Amino acid sequence: MSIRYAHTNLVARDWRALARFYADHFGCVQVGHERDLKGPELDAGVGVAGASIRGVHLRLPGHGDDGPTLEIFHYEPEVDGPEPSPRRPGWGHIAFQVDDVAAHRAAILAAGGSAVGALVTMASGPHPVTWCYVADPEGNVIELQRWG
């Protein structure tokens, strides 16, 4: 049996703006066509009558042309949920390794993101890691990290 990681889905209120944010700040590149899905198969697959999905897949940086994607979709009908938190059980955050944590943090805050915690450097085995949590403009938690 062959297994390969494919994508992570991020549900957005404004999928176009969020896709631009990840392209601008993390170098993600759109792959394939814009999705506009609806119909009985989608209703059955998501378990919601009258569902529709619009959005795109963005190639995540650092893994080449066949690497995994971040799937940014907007679902109708939309449902509100709890605020994202790195401490809530379930998926907590997505992480990007960057060359300058402070500079990337500042750029994200200037682009409408928010700070979740402070920028820190910690010992982690033989090498220190500098990292912080920020949130994208829709409140999804992102870890920025640099090792060494």
Protein Blocks (a to p, Z undefined) as FASTA:
>chain_A
ZZddfbdcdddfblmlmmmmmmmmnopacehjddddedjklmmmnopghiacddddddde
hiajmbccddddddddddddddddfkbgcjfbdcdddfblklmmmmmmmnopacfbdcdd
ddehjbdcdddddddfkopacddddeZZ
